[in-house]
Amino acid sequence: MALLYYSSTRGEGERVTASKAVLKGLADDGGLFVPESIPALPDSLENLAKLSYRDLAMKIMGCFLDDYTEEELKYCIEGAYDEKFDTPVIAPLHKADGAYFLELFHGKTIAFKDMALSVLPYLMTTAAKKNDLKEKIIILTATSGDTGKAAMAGFADVPGTGIIVFYPKDGVSPVQEKQMVTQTGDNTCVIAIRGNFDDAQRAVKKMFSDKALAEELFAHGYVFSSANSINIGRLVPQVVYYIYAYLQLMNEGTVKAGDKINIVVPTGNFGNILAAYYAKKMGLPVNKLICASNVNKVLTDFFRTGVYDRRREFMLTSSPSMDILVSSNLERLIYEIAGSDAAATKGFMDELSTKGIYTLTQKMKDSLSDFHADFATEEETAAAIKKIYENDRYVIDTHTAVGAAVLSKYRAESGDDTVTVVASTASPFKFARSVLHAIDPSFDGHTDEEQFADLEQVAGIERPAAIKELETAVVRHTTVTDEAGMEDAVKARLGL
Ligand SMILES: *Cc1c(COP(=O)(O)O)cnc(C)c1O
């Protein structure tokens, strides 16, 4: 069978195998790697429904990462989806508020990023071997709070790799920050920046496409790669759990094979929802993909008007991992709806970086009908947490609550009562303060430690291991810089 190649959203030339795309992270022209076609589901839904999470991951990831041998993929998947997850189901569904919450936070760092970042280090080191890479891989990552920790947890002390994470100093939750600055592993490095996530992401992307820097690195025995969702190795593992959710609904008799479902995704960089879109393109029966934003609602406006306009105030919210105005992965959707036209895609992205705005053609806008988009205010988000707690005794985190609030509005407007899966992207313990405030502001005066105990009481569940670890964790990373100082910080770290 012919291999599935990946090409850049911005250039015609470069075609690489899956393992090369994983290694490189970003294409040389600054574009994102996309599969030249989206594979179809490898078997009937009935047969897939019999598989465990790992076996399903073998099948689905195998379709995309087809230059990895079965043995290599098995090694990656078995190494990733093991006891690091606190449930053998890996991604369980919880019924509440008339929907099914797909809990993606049972991994080591209690956010959905673990679903892909527990396997990415295996995919990357395997790719390095396959492609005879001699250089040390330096993972350069901008984080809105959760990617950084999950990536470091995956790459810590992995031979042949190093990782440098940049996070916005004032743009993450206390638990997120503590998780990052206490990271162990000699090959990990965490740097706070005075700026927001978009600043960090822009500077990281710039370093990736800086040819002189790449040469300097290479001369010192290093190559860069990415653990952000711009890496196809992040996206592919995320396709698996949407299919798994559907199969769980089949197995419990909620849907019959072929019935359509809706999927709600609290969105920031557009990676998680793009994975759901890929699942739909593979043939998963999906009606609407519901893109939920917080008040940084650039995507809501985009889907409604066909105009992407980042020229607006960046807001800090209680769902910090979604505080993003430049959603990188949207570029992959733009490429798709432009009919795989790299020149057109490059045109839009150039306009975005020079003018801060671009407008789709009418034809492209018309092909966005797979999506519904809306946003939730801070009040609506808090109200969703409170309502679901009071009605169902189920406590959701602030990001998931943005999704739940948008779903309520969508149902009221459309009358669509299709069975719906909501991607539940983080444990409420990661955002304990905001979650408890939403339930009852009288918790506000309590210390962080008291609040973990409060949340255990309220939610009726024990605090996850990731929270327990923080009690004794020692701060190891204290560097702070401006966006302008990021490149120097990287050079200093690598001894260039
Ligand atoms: C990263 C993140 C999101 C946003 O996901 P994208 O793939 O960037 O759209 C939502 N919720 C949480 C908790 C996250 O960590």
The ligand as an SDF file (V2000), in Angstrom:
LIG
                    3D

 15 15  0  0  0  0  0  0  0  0999 V2000
   -5.3520   23.2530   25.8410 C   0  0  0  0  0  0  0  0  0  0  0  0
   -6.6650   23.2810   26.5420 C   0  0  0  0  0  0  0  0  0  0  0  0
   -7.8450   23.6320   25.8740 C   0  0  0  0  0  0  0  0  0  0  0  0
   -7.8390   24.0880   24.4350 C   0  0  0  0  0  0  0  0  0  0  0  0
   -7.4980   23.0480   23.5530 O   0  0  0  0  0  0  0  0  0  0  0  0
   -7.0050   23.4040   22.0590 P   0  0  0  0  0  0  0  0  0  0  0  0
   -6.5990   22.0960   21.4770 O   0  0  0  0  0  0  0  0  0  0  0  0
   -5.8420   24.3340   22.2430 O   0  0  0  0  0  0  0  0  0  0  0  0
   -8.1290   24.0500   21.3680 O   0  0  0  0  0  0  0  0  0  0  0  0
   -9.0400   23.5590   26.5600 C   0  0  0  0  0  0  0  0  0  0  0  0
   -9.0690   23.1840   27.8540 N   0  0  0  0  0  0  0  0  0  0  0  0
   -7.9530   22.8420   28.5380 C   0  0  0  0  0  0  0  0  0  0  0  0
   -8.0700   22.4690   29.9630 C   0  0  0  0  0  0  0  0  0  0  0  0
   -6.7090   22.8750   27.9120 C   0  0  0  0  0  0  0  0  0  0  0  0
   -5.6140   22.5290   28.5840 O   0  0  0  0  0  0  0  0  0  0  0  0
  1  2  1  0
  2  3  1  0
  2 14  2  0
  3  4  1  0
  3 10  2  0
  4  5  1  0
  5  6  1  0
  6  7  2  0
  6  8  1  0
  6  9  1  0
 10 11  1  0
 11 12  2  0
 12 13  1  0
 12 14  1  0
 14 15  1  0
M  END
$$$$
